[in-house]
């Protein structure tokens, strides 16, 4: 049997998704955060597992509720790719 490493948040050995980490720090349940931002608990579960990329509007509501920024919660943290608009 071959075991593969995965970097998917929420799995054993992987760091928590920033939404999950901040939600836990704020002592909010998934249902409480979902209610506060107007979505289902299942949507929050999917966001925390990295299976769902929220709309800009939902990302802003989640960030506001958790006292954070969209960049902190959903930014890649990696370098910005070079494009015609970003020729650095």
PyMOL Python script that loads the backbone (N, CA, C, O; Angstrom):
from pymol import cmd

cmd.read_pdbstr("""\
ATOM      1  N   UNK A   1       0.844  -1.178   0.000  1.00  0.00           N
ATOM      2  CA  UNK A   1       0.000   0.000   0.000  1.00  0.00           C
ATOM      3  C   UNK A   1       0.887   1.238   0.000  1.00  0.00           C
ATOM      4  O   UNK A   1       1.852   1.328   0.759  1.00  0.00           O
ATOM      5  N   UNK A   2       0.546   2.186  -0.859  1.00  0.00           N
ATOM      6  CA  UNK A   2       1.300   3.424  -0.976  1.00  0.00           C
ATOM      7  C   UNK A   2       0.458   4.547  -0.407  1.00  0.00           C
ATOM      8  O   UNK A   2      -0.690   4.740  -0.809  1.00  0.00           O
ATOM      9  N   UNK A   3       1.025   5.283   0.523  1.00  0.00           N
ATOM     10  CA  UNK A   3       0.342   6.433   1.105  1.00  0.00           C
ATOM     11  C   UNK A   3       0.835   7.689   0.428  1.00  0.00           C
ATOM     12  O   UNK A   3       2.039   7.887   0.267  1.00  0.00           O
ATOM     13  N   UNK A   4      -0.104   8.545   0.026  1.00  0.00           N
ATOM     14  CA  UNK A   4       0.265   9.798  -0.618  1.00  0.00           C
ATOM     15  C   UNK A   4       0.090  10.947   0.353  1.00  0.00           C
ATOM     16  O   UNK A   4      -0.860  10.981   1.135  1.00  0.00           O
ATOM     17  N   UNK A   5       1.004  11.874   0.294  1.00  0.00           N
ATOM     18  CA  UNK A   5       0.870  13.097   1.089  1.00  0.00           C
ATOM     19  C   UNK A   5      -0.095  14.023   0.366  1.00  0.00           C
ATOM     20  O   UNK A   5      -0.098  14.093  -0.863  1.00  0.00           O
ATOM     21  N   UNK A   6      -0.886  14.711   1.110  1.00  0.00           N
ATOM     22  CA  UNK A   6      -1.802  15.681   0.533  1.00  0.00           C
ATOM     23  C   UNK A   6      -1.716  16.969   1.332  1.00  0.00           C
ATOM     24  O   UNK A   6      -1.463  16.958   2.536  1.00  0.00           O
ATOM     25  N   UNK A   7      -1.929  18.068   0.644  1.00  0.00           N
ATOM     26  CA  UNK A   7      -1.890  19.352   1.342  1.00  0.00           C
ATOM     27  C   UNK A   7      -3.278  19.943   1.493  1.00  0.00           C
ATOM     28  O   UNK A   7      -3.423  21.125   1.805  1.00  0.00           O
ATOM     29  N   UNK A   8      -4.305  19.121   1.272  1.00  0.00           N
ATOM     30  CA  UNK A   8      -5.679  19.615   1.382  1.00  0.00           C
ATOM     31  C   UNK A   8      -5.982  19.945   2.839  1.00  0.00           C
ATOM     32  O   UNK A   8      -5.829  19.090   3.711  1.00  0.00           O
ATOM     33  N   UNK A   9      -6.416  21.192   3.115  1.00  0.00           N
ATOM     34  CA  UNK A   9      -6.721  21.567   4.494  1.00  0.00           C
ATOM     35  C   UNK A   9      -7.760  20.649   5.113  1.00  0.00           C
ATOM     36  O   UNK A   9      -8.664  20.156   4.438  1.00  0.00           O
ATOM     37  N   UNK A  10      -7.612  20.432   6.405  1.00  0.00           N
ATOM     38  CA  UNK A  10      -8.592  19.634   7.122  1.00  0.00           C
ATOM     39  C   UNK A  10      -8.266  18.154   7.188  1.00  0.00           C
ATOM     40  O   UNK A  10      -8.911  17.414   7.930  1.00  0.00           O
ATOM     41  N   UNK A  11      -7.281  17.710   6.427  1.00  0.00           N
ATOM     42  CA  UNK A  11      -6.901  16.310   6.480  1.00  0.00           C
ATOM     43  C   UNK A  11      -5.737  16.154   7.440  1.00  0.00           C
ATOM     44  O   UNK A  11      -5.010  17.107   7.720  1.00  0.00           O
ATOM     45  N   UNK A  12      -5.571  14.936   7.940  1.00  0.00           N
ATOM     46  CA  UNK A  12      -4.520  14.663   8.915  1.00  0.00           C
ATOM     47  C   UNK A  12      -3.170  15.132   8.385  1.00  0.00           C
ATOM     48  O   UNK A  12      -2.796  14.816   7.256  1.00  0.00           O
ATOM     49  N   UNK A  13      -2.458  15.869   9.187  1.00  0.00           N
ATOM     50  CA  UNK A  13      -1.136  16.345   8.817  1.00  0.00           C
ATOM     51  C   UNK A  13      -1.126  17.652   8.056  1.00  0.00           C
ATOM     52  O   UNK A  13      -0.072  18.275   7.923  1.00  0.00           O
ATOM     53  N   UNK A  14      -2.268  18.084   7.553  1.00  0.00           N
ATOM     54  CA  UNK A  14      -2.340  19.333   6.807  1.00  0.00           C
ATOM     55  C   UNK A  14      -2.786  20.452   7.746  1.00  0.00           C
ATOM     56  O   UNK A  14      -3.581  20.218   8.656  1.00  0.00           O
ATOM     57  N   UNK A  15      -2.281  21.657   7.531  1.00  0.00           N
ATOM     58  CA  UNK A  15      -2.715  22.772   8.383  1.00  0.00           C
ATOM     59  C   UNK A  15      -4.172  23.109   8.111  1.00  0.00           C
ATOM     60  O   UNK A  15      -4.676  22.901   7.008  1.00  0.00           O
ATOM     61  N   UNK A  16      -4.847  23.636   9.142  1.00  0.00           N
ATOM     62  CA  UNK A  16      -6.235  24.068   8.981  1.00  0.00           C
ATOM     63  C   UNK A  16      -6.317  25.204   7.970  1.00  0.00           C
ATOM     64  O   UNK A  16      -5.406  26.024   7.858  1.00  0.00           O
ATOM     65  N   UNK A  17      -7.422  25.237   7.237  1.00  0.00           N
ATOM     66  CA  UNK A  17      -7.700  26.365   6.352  1.00  0.00           C
ATOM     67  C   UNK A  17      -7.802  27.608   7.238  1.00  0.00           C
ATOM     68  O   UNK A  17      -8.299  27.516   8.360  1.00  0.00           O
ATOM     69  N   UNK A  18      -7.349  28.757   6.764  1.00  0.00           N
ATOM     70  CA  UNK A  18      -7.422  29.964   7.591  1.00  0.00           C
ATOM     71  C   UNK A  18      -8.828  30.290   8.091  1.00  0.00           C
ATOM     72  O   UNK A  18      -8.979  30.810   9.197  1.00  0.00           O
ATOM     73  N   UNK A  19      -9.859  29.994   7.297  1.00  0.00           N
ATOM     74  CA  UNK A  19     -11.228  30.246   7.761  1.00  0.00           C
ATOM     75  C   UNK A  19     -11.513  29.390   8.979  1.00  0.00           C
ATOM     76  O   UNK A  19     -12.057  29.877   9.970  1.00  0.00           O
ATOM     77  N   UNK A  20     -11.150  28.116   8.912  1.00  0.00           N
ATOM     78  CA  UNK A  20     -11.394  27.204  10.034  1.00  0.00           C
ATOM     79  C   UNK A  20     -10.614  27.646  11.266  1.00  0.00           C
ATOM     80  O   UNK A  20     -11.154  27.678  12.372  1.00  0.00           O
ATOM     81  N   UNK A  21      -9.350  27.985  11.073  1.00  0.00           N
ATOM     82  CA  UNK A  21      -8.513  28.388  12.203  1.00  0.00           C
ATOM     83  C   UNK A  21      -9.075  29.629  12.898  1.00  0.00           C
ATOM     84  O   UNK A  21      -9.169  29.663  14.125  1.00  0.00           O
ATOM     85  N   UNK A  22      -9.447  30.645  12.122  1.00  0.00           N
ATOM     86  CA  UNK A  22      -9.995  31.862  12.731  1.00  0.00           C
ATOM     87  C   UNK A  22     -11.365  31.617  13.339  1.00  0.00           C
ATOM     88  O   UNK A  22     -11.683  32.161  14.396  1.00  0.00           O
ATOM     89  N   UNK A  23     -12.184  30.798  12.674  1.00  0.00           N
ATOM     90  CA  UNK A  23     -13.499  30.481  13.226  1.00  0.00           C
ATOM     91  C   UNK A  23     -13.356  29.808  14.584  1.00  0.00           C
ATOM     92  O   UNK A  23     -14.091  30.124  15.520  1.00  0.00           O
ATOM     93  N   UNK A  24     -12.412  28.883  14.690  1.00  0.00           N
ATOM     94  CA  UNK A  24     -12.185  28.203  15.961  1.00  0.00           C
ATOM     95  C   UNK A  24     -11.646  29.182  17.009  1.00  0.00           C
ATOM     96  O   UNK A  24     -12.040  29.125  18.174  1.00  0.00           O
ATOM     97  N   UNK A  25     -10.750  30.076  16.595  1.00  0.00           N
ATOM     98  CA  UNK A  25     -10.228  31.091  17.520  1.00  0.00           C
ATOM     99  C   UNK A  25     -11.353  31.966  18.070  1.00  0.00           C
ATOM    100  O   UNK A  25     -11.324  32.370  19.233  1.00  0.00           O
ATOM    101  N   UNK A  26     -12.340  32.253  17.229  1.00  0.00           N
ATOM    102  CA  UNK A  26     -13.479  33.084  17.636  1.00  0.00           C
ATOM    103  C   UNK A  26     -14.541  32.273  18.372  1.00  0.00           C
ATOM    104  O   UNK A  26     -15.558  32.819  18.800  1.00  0.00           O
ATOM    105  N   UNK A  27     -14.304  30.974  18.517  1.00  0.00           N
ATOM    106  CA  UNK A  27     -15.229  30.057  19.197  1.00  0.00           C
ATOM    107  C   UNK A  27     -16.618  30.056  18.550  1.00  0.00           C
ATOM    108  O   UNK A  27     -17.645  30.064  19.228  1.00  0.00           O
ATOM    109  N   UNK A  28     -16.607  30.047  17.221  1.00  0.00           N
ATOM    110  CA  UNK A  28     -17.837  29.960  16.451  1.00  0.00           C
ATOM    111  C   UNK A  28     -17.973  28.555  15.877  1.00  0.00           C
ATOM    112  O   UNK A  28     -16.984  27.947  15.468  1.00  0.00           O
ATOM    113  N   UNK A  29     -19.184  28.050  15.850  1.00  0.00           N
ATOM    114  CA  UNK A  29     -19.422  26.790  15.156  1.00  0.00           C
ATOM    115  C   UNK A  29     -19.575  27.093  13.668  1.00  0.00           C
ATOM    116  O   UNK A  29     -19.755  28.245  13.272  1.00  0.00           O
ATOM    117  N   UNK A  30     -19.501  26.053  12.859  1.00  0.00           N
ATOM    118  CA  UNK A  30     -19.722  26.236  11.429  1.00  0.00           C
ATOM    119  C   UNK A  30     -21.126  26.784  11.189  1.00  0.00           C
ATOM    120  O   UNK A  30     -21.320  27.646  10.332  1.00  0.00           O
ATOM    121  N   UNK A  31     -22.101  26.287  11.939  1.00  0.00           N
ATOM    122  CA  UNK A  31     -23.484  26.742  11.786  1.00  0.00           C
ATOM    123  C   UNK A  31     -23.620  28.221  12.162  1.00  0.00           C
ATOM    124  O   UNK A  31     -24.346  28.959  11.497  1.00  0.00           O
ATOM    125  N   UNK A  32     -22.934  28.657  13.211  1.00  0.00           N
ATOM    126  CA  UNK A  32     -23.007  30.061  13.629  1.00  0.00           C
ATOM    127  C   UNK A  32     -22.390  30.974  12.574  1.00  0.00           C
ATOM    128  O   UNK A  32     -22.961  32.014  12.243  1.00  0.00           O
ATOM    129  N   UNK A  33     -21.231  30.594  12.045  1.00  0.00           N
ATOM    130  CA  UNK A  33     -20.606  31.405  10.998  1.00  0.00           C
ATOM    131  C   UNK A  33     -21.490  31.425   9.759  1.00  0.00           C
ATOM    132  O   UNK A  33     -21.679  32.473   9.141  1.00  0.00           O
ATOM    133  N   UNK A  34     -22.026  30.274   9.400  1.00  0.00           N
ATOM    134  CA  UNK A  34     -22.901  30.198   8.232  1.00  0.00           C
ATOM    135  C   UNK A  34     -24.098  31.132   8.387  1.00  0.00           C
ATOM    136  O   UNK A  34     -24.430  31.874   7.463  1.00  0.00           O
ATOM    137  N   UNK A  35     -24.740  31.100   9.540  1.00  0.00           N
ATOM    138  CA  UNK A  35     -25.882  31.970   9.783  1.00  0.00           C
ATOM    139  C   UNK A  35     -25.508  33.439   9.723  1.00  0.00           C
ATOM    140  O   UNK A  35     -26.270  34.261   9.214  1.00  0.00           O
ATOM    141  N   UNK A  36     -24.339  33.767  10.240  1.00  0.00           N
ATOM    142  CA  UNK A  36     -23.902  35.163  10.272  1.00  0.00           C
ATOM    143  C   UNK A  36     -23.611  35.714   8.874  1.00  0.00           C
ATOM    144  O   UNK A  36     -23.764  36.911   8.631  1.00  0.00           O
ATOM    145  N   UNK A  37     -23.193  34.839   7.958  1.00  0.00           N
ATOM    146  CA  UNK A  37     -22.861  35.309   6.608  1.00  0.00           C
ATOM    147  C   UNK A  37     -23.914  34.931   5.577  1.00  0.00           C
ATOM    148  O   UNK A  37     -23.775  35.262   4.400  1.00  0.00           O
ATOM    149  N   UNK A  38     -24.968  34.239   6.007  1.00  0.00           N
ATOM    150  CA  UNK A  38     -26.094  33.975   5.127  1.00  0.00           C
ATOM    151  C   UNK A  38     -25.953  32.806   4.169  1.00  0.00           C
ATOM    152  O   UNK A  38     -26.475  32.847   3.056  1.00  0.00           O
ATOM    153  N   UNK A  39     -25.248  31.762   4.595  1.00  0.00           N
ATOM    154  CA  UNK A  39     -25.126  30.551   3.768  1.00  0.00           C
ATOM    155  C   UNK A  39     -25.418  29.331   4.627  1.00  0.00           C
ATOM    156  O   UNK A  39     -25.644  29.457   5.830  1.00  0.00           O
ATOM    157  N   UNK A  40     -25.413  28.156   4.019  1.00  0.00           N
ATOM    158  CA  UNK A  40     -25.626  26.922   4.771  1.00  0.00           C
ATOM    159  C   UNK A  40     -24.340  26.483   5.467  1.00  0.00           C
ATOM    160  O   UNK A  40     -23.241  26.889   5.090  1.00  0.00           O
ATOM    161  N   UNK A  41     -24.500  25.657   6.476  1.00  0.00           N
ATOM    162  CA  UNK A  41     -23.329  25.093   7.158  1.00  0.00           C
ATOM    163  C   UNK A  41     -22.488  24.292   6.174  1.00  0.00           C
ATOM    164  O   UNK A  41     -21.260  24.289   6.262  1.00  0.00           O
ATOM    165  N   UNK A  42     -23.137  23.619   5.243  1.00  0.00           N
ATOM    166  CA  UNK A  42     -22.414  22.811   4.259  1.00  0.00           C
ATOM    167  C   UNK A  42     -21.501  23.679   3.390  1.00  0.00           C
ATOM    168  O   UNK A  42     -20.439  23.227   2.961  1.00  0.00           O
ATOM    169  N   UNK A  43     -21.910  24.913   3.133  1.00  0.00           N
ATOM    170  CA  UNK A  43     -21.053  25.826   2.368  1.00  0.00           C
ATOM    171  C   UNK A  43     -19.790  26.144   3.152  1.00  0.00           C
ATOM    172  O   UNK A  43     -18.698  26.164   2.583  1.00  0.00           O
ATOM    173  N   UNK A  44     -19.920  26.390   4.439  1.00  0.00           N
ATOM    174  CA  UNK A  44     -18.747  26.669   5.281  1.00  0.00           C
ATOM    175  C   UNK A  44     -17.843  25.440   5.328  1.00  0.00           C
ATOM    176  O   UNK A  44     -16.621  25.566   5.256  1.00  0.00           O
ATOM    177  N   UNK A  45     -18.436  24.257   5.449  1.00  0.00           N
ATOM    178  CA  UNK A  45     -17.649  23.015   5.440  1.00  0.00           C
ATOM    179  C   UNK A  45     -16.840  22.934   4.149  1.00  0.00           C
ATOM    180  O   UNK A  45     -15.642  22.654   4.185  1.00  0.00           O
ATOM    181  N   UNK A  46     -17.486  23.178   3.011  1.00  0.00           N
ATOM    182  CA  UNK A  46     -16.810  23.089   1.717  1.00  0.00           C
ATOM    183  C   UNK A  46     -15.694  24.132   1.587  1.00  0.00           C
ATOM    184  O   UNK A  46     -14.630  23.839   1.041  1.00  0.00           O
ATOM    185  N   UNK A  47     -15.936  25.350   2.089  1.00  0.00           N
ATOM    186  CA  UNK A  47     -14.897  26.383   2.063  1.00  0.00           C
ATOM    187  C   UNK A  47     -13.699  25.941   2.893  1.00  0.00           C
ATOM    188  O   UNK A  47     -12.558  26.041   2.442  1.00  0.00           O
ATOM    189  N   UNK A  48     -13.953  25.452   4.102  1.00  0.00           N
ATOM    190  CA  UNK A  48     -12.870  25.042   5.000  1.00  0.00           C
ATOM    191  C   UNK A  48     -12.090  23.847   4.461  1.00  0.00           C
ATOM    192  O   UNK A  48     -10.906  23.699   4.760  1.00  0.00           O
ATOM    193  N   UNK A  49     -12.732  23.004   3.678  1.00  0.00           N
ATOM    194  CA  UNK A  49     -12.048  21.845   3.103  1.00  0.00           C
ATOM    195  C   UNK A  49     -11.340  22.184   1.794  1.00  0.00           C
ATOM    196  O   UNK A  49     -10.636  21.349   1.228  1.00  0.00           O
ATOM    197  N   UNK A  50     -11.530  23.405   1.320  1.00  0.00           N
ATOM    198  CA  UNK A  50     -10.903  23.809   0.069  1.00  0.00           C
ATOM    199  C   UNK A  50     -11.625  23.283  -1.158  1.00  0.00           C
ATOM    200  O   UNK A  50     -11.073  23.295  -2.258  1.00  0.00           O
ATOM    201  N   UNK A  51     -12.859  22.822  -0.977  1.00  0.00           N
ATOM    202  CA  UNK A  51     -13.635  22.285  -2.088  1.00  0.00           C
ATOM    203  C   UNK A  51     -14.498  23.336  -2.769  1.00  0.00           C
ATOM    204  O   UNK A  51     -15.083  23.061  -3.817  1.00  0.00           O
ATOM    205  N   UNK A  52     -14.589  24.520  -2.206  1.00  0.00           N
ATOM    206  CA  UNK A  52     -15.458  25.562  -2.735  1.00  0.00           C
ATOM    207  C   UNK A  52     -14.765  26.902  -2.607  1.00  0.00           C
ATOM    208  O   UNK A  52     -14.345  27.297  -1.519  1.00  0.00           O
ATOM    209  N   UNK A  53     -14.649  27.595  -3.722  1.00  0.00           N
ATOM    210  CA  UNK A  53     -14.102  28.949  -3.707  1.00  0.00           C
ATOM    211  C   UNK A  53     -15.279  29.913  -3.644  1.00  0.00           C
ATOM    212  O   UNK A  53     -16.060  29.988  -4.592  1.00  0.00           O
ATOM    213  N   UNK A  54     -15.421  30.641  -2.562  1.00  0.00           N
ATOM    214  CA  UNK A  54     -16.574  31.526  -2.420  1.00  0.00           C
ATOM    215  C   UNK A  54     -16.511  32.704  -3.383  1.00  0.00           C
ATOM    216  O   UNK A  54     -15.444  33.087  -3.862  1.00  0.00           O
ATOM    217  N   UNK A  55     -17.687  33.268  -3.651  1.00  0.00           N
ATOM    218  CA  UNK A  55     -17.735  34.491  -4.456  1.00  0.00           C
ATOM    219  C   UNK A  55     -17.016  35.598  -3.694  1.00  0.00           C
ATOM    220  O   UNK A  55     -16.749  35.477  -2.498  1.00  0.00           O
ATOM    221  N   UNK A  56     -16.713  36.658  -4.396  1.00  0.00           N
ATOM    222  CA  UNK A  56     -16.067  37.806  -3.758  1.00  0.00           C
ATOM    223  C   UNK A  56     -16.940  38.330  -2.620  1.00  0.00           C
ATOM    224  O   UNK A  56     -16.442  38.674  -1.548  1.00  0.00           O
ATOM    225  N   UNK A  57     -18.243  38.386  -2.866  1.00  0.00           N
ATOM    226  CA  UNK A  57     -19.152  38.917  -1.854  1.00  0.00           C
ATOM    227  C   UNK A  57     -19.187  38.037  -0.608  1.00  0.00           C
ATOM    228  O   UNK A  57     -19.181  38.549   0.511  1.00  0.00           O
ATOM    229  N   UNK A  58     -19.224  36.718  -0.794  1.00  0.00           N
ATOM    230  CA  UNK A  58     -19.208  35.812   0.361  1.00  0.00           C
ATOM    231  C   UNK A  58     -17.860  35.872   1.067  1.00  0.00           C
ATOM    232  O   UNK A  58     -17.806  35.872   2.297  1.00  0.00           O
ATOM    233  N   UNK A  59     -16.779  35.923   0.310  1.00  0.00           N
ATOM    234  CA  UNK A  59     -15.444  36.015   0.915  1.00  0.00           C
ATOM    235  C   UNK A  59     -15.336  37.271   1.776  1.00  0.00           C
ATOM    236  O   UNK A  59     -14.755  37.237   2.861  1.00  0.00           O
ATOM    237  N   UNK A  60     -15.893  38.371   1.292  1.00  0.00           N
ATOM    238  CA  UNK A  60     -15.874  39.616   2.073  1.00  0.00           C
ATOM    239  C   UNK A  60     -16.685  39.485   3.349  1.00  0.00           C
ATOM    240  O   UNK A  60     -16.264  39.961   4.403  1.00  0.00           O
ATOM    241  N   UNK A  61     -17.860  38.835   3.264  1.00  0.00           N
ATOM    242  CA  UNK A  61     -18.691  38.664   4.463  1.00  0.00           C
ATOM    243  C   UNK A  61     -17.996  37.768   5.487  1.00  0.00           C
ATOM    244  O   UNK A  61     -18.033  38.047   6.685  1.00  0.00           O
ATOM    245  N   UNK A  62     -17.369  36.701   5.019  1.00  0.00           N
ATOM    246  CA  UNK A  62     -16.658  35.799   5.931  1.00  0.00           C
ATOM    247  C   UNK A  62     -15.497  36.539   6.584  1.00  0.00           C
ATOM    248  O   UNK A  62     -15.312  36.462   7.798  1.00  0.00           O
ATOM    249  N   UNK A  63     -14.717  37.252   5.781  1.00  0.00           N
ATOM    250  CA  UNK A  63     -13.572  37.993   6.321  1.00  0.00           C
ATOM    251  C   UNK A  63     -14.026  39.022   7.347  1.00  0.00           C
ATOM    252  O   UNK A  63     -13.420  39.148   8.411  1.00  0.00           O
ATOM    253  N   UNK A  64     -15.088  39.758   7.036  1.00  0.00           N
ATOM    254  CA  UNK A  64     -15.603  40.768   7.972  1.00  0.00           C
ATOM    255  C   UNK A  64     -16.048  40.105   9.277  1.00  0.00           C
ATOM    256  O   UNK A  64     -15.734  40.593  10.362  1.00  0.00           O
ATOM    257  N   UNK A  65     -16.773  39.005   9.170  1.00  0.00           N
ATOM    258  CA  UNK A  65     -17.277  38.318  10.366  1.00  0.00           C
ATOM    259  C   UNK A  65     -16.136  37.813  11.243  1.00  0.00           C
ATOM    260  O   UNK A  65     -16.249  37.798  12.469  1.00  0.00           O
ATOM    261  N   UNK A  66     -15.037  37.400  10.616  1.00  0.00           N
ATOM    262  CA  UNK A  66     -13.904  36.852  11.365  1.00  0.00           C
ATOM    263  C   UNK A  66     -12.859  37.917  11.700  1.00  0.00           C
ATOM    264  O   UNK A  66     -11.822  37.607  12.286  1.00  0.00           O
ATOM    265  N   UNK A  67     -13.128  39.163  11.332  1.00  0.00           N
ATOM    266  CA  UNK A  67     -12.191  40.250  11.647  1.00  0.00           C
ATOM    267  C   UNK A  67     -10.875  40.106  10.910  1.00  0.00           C
ATOM    268  O   UNK A  67      -9.813  40.390  11.462  1.00  0.00           O
ATOM    269  N   UNK A  68     -10.944  39.667   9.670  1.00  0.00           N
ATOM    270  CA  UNK A  68      -9.746  39.421   8.884  1.00  0.00           C
ATOM    271  C   UNK A  68      -9.902  40.062   7.517  1.00  0.00           C
ATOM    272  O   UNK A  68     -10.826  40.840   7.283  1.00  0.00           O
ATOM    273  N   UNK A  69      -8.992  39.728   6.623  1.00  0.00           N
ATOM    274  CA  UNK A  69      -9.079  40.225   5.250  1.00  0.00           C
ATOM    275  C   UNK A  69      -9.254  39.039   4.306  1.00  0.00           C
ATOM    276  O   UNK A  69      -8.915  37.905   4.642  1.00  0.00           O
ATOM    277  N   UNK A  70      -9.786  39.320   3.129  1.00  0.00           N
ATOM    278  CA  UNK A  70      -9.949  38.283   2.121  1.00  0.00           C
ATOM    279  C   UNK A  70      -8.580  37.710   1.739  1.00  0.00           C
ATOM    280  O   UNK A  70      -8.438  36.504   1.541  1.00  0.00           O
ATOM    281  N   UNK A  71      -7.590  38.577   1.639  1.00  0.00           N
ATOM    282  CA  UNK A  71      -6.249  38.130   1.262  1.00  0.00           C
ATOM    283  C   UNK A  71      -5.690  37.143   2.281  1.00  0.00           C
ATOM    284  O   UNK A  71      -5.064  36.151   1.907  1.00  0.00           O
ATOM    285  N   UNK A  72      -5.912  37.409   3.557  1.00  0.00           N
ATOM    286  CA  UNK A  72      -5.421  36.526   4.605  1.00  0.00           C
ATOM    287  C   UNK A  72      -6.127  35.178   4.558  1.00  0.00           C
ATOM    288  O   UNK A  72      -5.494  34.136   4.729  1.00  0.00           O
ATOM    289  N   UNK A  73      -7.430  35.195   4.327  1.00  0.00           N
ATOM    290  CA  UNK A  73      -8.207  33.965   4.352  1.00  0.00           C
ATOM    291  C   UNK A  73      -8.095  33.155   3.075  1.00  0.00           C
ATOM    292  O   UNK A  73      -8.082  31.925   3.125  1.00  0.00           O
ATOM    293  N   UNK A  74      -8.014  33.823   1.926  1.00  0.00           N
ATOM    294  CA  UNK A  74      -8.102  33.112   0.659  1.00  0.00           C
ATOM    295  C   UNK A  74      -6.944  33.350  -0.288  1.00  0.00           C
ATOM    296  O   UNK A  74      -6.906  32.758  -1.367  1.00  0.00           O
ATOM    297  N   UNK A  75      -5.985  34.211   0.087  1.00  0.00           N
ATOM    298  CA  UNK A  75      -4.845  34.478  -0.782  1.00  0.00           C
ATOM    299  C   UNK A  75      -3.948  33.268  -0.877  1.00  0.00           C
ATOM    300  O   UNK A  75      -3.861  32.467   0.053  1.00  0.00           O
ATOM    301  N   UNK A  76      -3.288  33.142  -1.998  1.00  0.00           N
ATOM    302  CA  UNK A  76      -2.419  31.981  -2.206  1.00  0.00           C
ATOM    303  C   UNK A  76      -1.128  32.092  -1.414  1.00  0.00           C
ATOM    304  O   UNK A  76      -0.506  31.083  -1.082  1.00  0.00           O
ATOM    305  N   UNK A  77      -0.732  33.309  -1.115  1.00  0.00           N
ATOM    306  CA  UNK A  77       0.507  33.498  -0.373  1.00  0.00           C
ATOM    307  C   UNK A  77       1.732  33.316  -1.233  1.00  0.00           C
ATOM    308  O   UNK A  77       2.853  33.535  -0.773  1.00  0.00           O
ATOM    309  N   UNK A  78       1.536  32.921  -2.468  1.00  0.00           N
ATOM    310  CA  UNK A  78       2.654  32.700  -3.378  1.00  0.00           C
ATOM    311  C   UNK A  78       2.928  33.928  -4.206  1.00  0.00           C
ATOM    312  O   UNK A  78       2.237  34.940  -4.085  1.00  0.00           O
ATOM    313  N   UNK A  79       3.941  33.838  -5.051  1.00  0.00           N
ATOM    314  CA  UNK A  79       4.265  34.973  -5.906  1.00  0.00           C
ATOM    315  C   UNK A  79       3.162  35.196  -6.936  1.00  0.00           C
ATOM    316  O   UNK A  79       2.457  34.269  -7.333  1.00  0.00           O
ATOM    317  N   UNK A  80       3.036  36.445  -7.355  1.00  0.00           N
ATOM    318  CA  UNK A  80       2.064  36.794  -8.381  1.00  0.00           C
ATOM    319  C   UNK A  80       2.667  36.412  -9.719  1.00  0.00           C
ATOM    320  O   UNK A  80       3.796  36.805 -10.011  1.00  0.00           O
ATOM    321  N   UNK A  81       1.939  35.648 -10.552  1.00  0.00           N
ATOM    322  CA  UNK A  81       2.498  35.238 -11.830  1.00  0.00           C
ATOM    323  C   UNK A  81       2.704  36.435 -12.741  1.00  0.00           C
ATOM    324  O   UNK A  81       1.978  37.426 -12.665  1.00  0.00           O
ATOM    325  N   UNK A  82       3.705  36.327 -13.605  1.00  0.00           N
ATOM    326  CA  UNK A  82       3.976  37.390 -14.570  1.00  0.00           C
ATOM    327  C   UNK A  82       2.964  37.326 -15.705  1.00  0.00           C
ATOM    328  O   UNK A  82       2.769  36.274 -16.312  1.00  0.00           O
ATOM    329  N   UNK A  83       2.333  38.434 -15.983  1.00  0.00           N
ATOM    330  CA  UNK A  83       1.376  38.532 -17.075  1.00  0.00           C
ATOM    331  C   UNK A  83       1.625  39.838 -17.796  1.00  0.00           C
ATOM    332  O   UNK A  83       2.469  40.634 -17.384  1.00  0.00           O
ATOM    333  N   UNK A  84       0.890  40.058 -18.873  1.00  0.00           N
ATOM    334  CA  UNK A  84       1.022  41.320 -19.602  1.00  0.00           C
ATOM    335  C   UNK A  84       0.640  42.492 -18.708  1.00  0.00           C
ATOM    336  O   UNK A  84       1.209  43.578 -18.821  1.00  0.00           O
ATOM    337  N   UNK A  85      -0.338  42.267 -17.808  1.00  0.00           N
ATOM    338  CA  UNK A  85      -0.761  43.334 -16.916  1.00  0.00           C
ATOM    339  C   UNK A  85       0.194  43.506 -15.734  1.00  0.00           C
ATOM    340  O   UNK A  85       0.218  44.566 -15.110  1.00  0.00           O
ATOM    341  N   UNK A  86       0.975  42.479 -15.424  1.00  0.00           N
ATOM    342  CA  UNK A  86       1.895  42.491 -14.299  1.00  0.00           C
ATOM    343  C   UNK A  86       3.272  42.021 -14.773  1.00  0.00           C
ATOM    344  O   UNK A  86       3.672  40.896 -14.472  1.00  0.00           O
ATOM    345  N   UNK A  87       3.996  42.857 -15.504  1.00  0.00           N
ATOM    346  CA  UNK A  87       5.250  42.429 -16.124  1.00  0.00           C
ATOM    347  C   UNK A  87       6.481  42.421 -15.226  1.00  0.00           C
ATOM    348  O   UNK A  87       7.593  42.320 -15.745  1.00  0.00           O
ATOM    349  N   UNK A  88       6.341  42.522 -13.919  1.00  0.00           N
ATOM    350  CA  UNK A  88       7.480  42.645 -13.006  1.00  0.00           C
ATOM    351  C   UNK A  88       8.614  41.800 -13.311  1.00  0.00           C
ATOM    352  O   UNK A  88       9.618  41.834 -12.600  1.00  0.00           O
TER     353      UNK A  88
END
""", "prot")
cmd.dss("prot")
cmd.show_as("cartoon", "prot")
cmd.util.cbc("prot")
cmd.orient("prot")
